[in-house]
Amino acid sequence: MAWGTEGRAAYGRDPERDQVGVVERIGERTWRLVLPFPKQESTLDLIELRR
């Protein structure tokens, strides 16, 4: 996890910020990123990416 003003975060550098998720293709030009139990504010984050 990186905040908006920070650069790219390296996985493993800070275990408190590491997250694991699943990317799945749900359409010809659509993908979904699923992050269960993120560290901040929610119990599930769903992010859809469209091209």
C-alpha positions in Angstrom: 0.0 0.0 0.0 1.3 3.5 -0.9 -0.3 6.8 -0.1 -0.9 9.3 -2.9 2.1 11.5 -2.2 4.5 8.5 -1.9 6.3 6.8 -4.7 6.1 3.1 -5.5 6.0 0.9 -2.4 8.2 -2.3 -2.2 6.4 -5.5 -1.0 8.0 -6.8 2.2 9.6 -3.5 3.2 6.9 -2.8 5.8 4.7 -5.8 6.7 2.0 -3.5 8.1 1.4 -2.2 4.6 1.6 -5.4 2.6 -1.6 -6.7 1.1 -2.5 -9.8 -0.9 -5.3 -9.8 -3.5 -6.6 -11.6 -6.6 -6.9 -10.1 -10.1 -9.6 -11.8 -12.3 -10.7 -11.2 -15.8 -14.5 -10.6 -15.8 -15.0 -9.4 -19.4 -13.2 -8.8 -22.7 -11.8 -5.5 -21.5 -12.5 -5.6 -17.8 -10.5 -6.9 -14.8 -11.3 -6.9 -11.1 -8.9 -6.6 -8.2 -10.2 -8.1 -5.0 -8.4 -7.2 -1.7 -9.9 -9.0 1.3 -9.4 -7.4 4.7 -7.4 -4.4 3.7 -5.6 -2.5 6.5 -7.7 0.6 6.2 -11.4 1.3 6.6 -13.2 -1.8 5.1 -13.4 -5.6 5.1 -13.3 -6.0 1.3 -12.0 -3.7 -1.5 -13.2 -4.3 -5.1 -11.5 -2.4 -7.9 -12.6 -2.7 -11.5 -10.2 -1.8 -14.2 -11.5 -1.1 -17.7 -9.6 -0.5 -20.9 
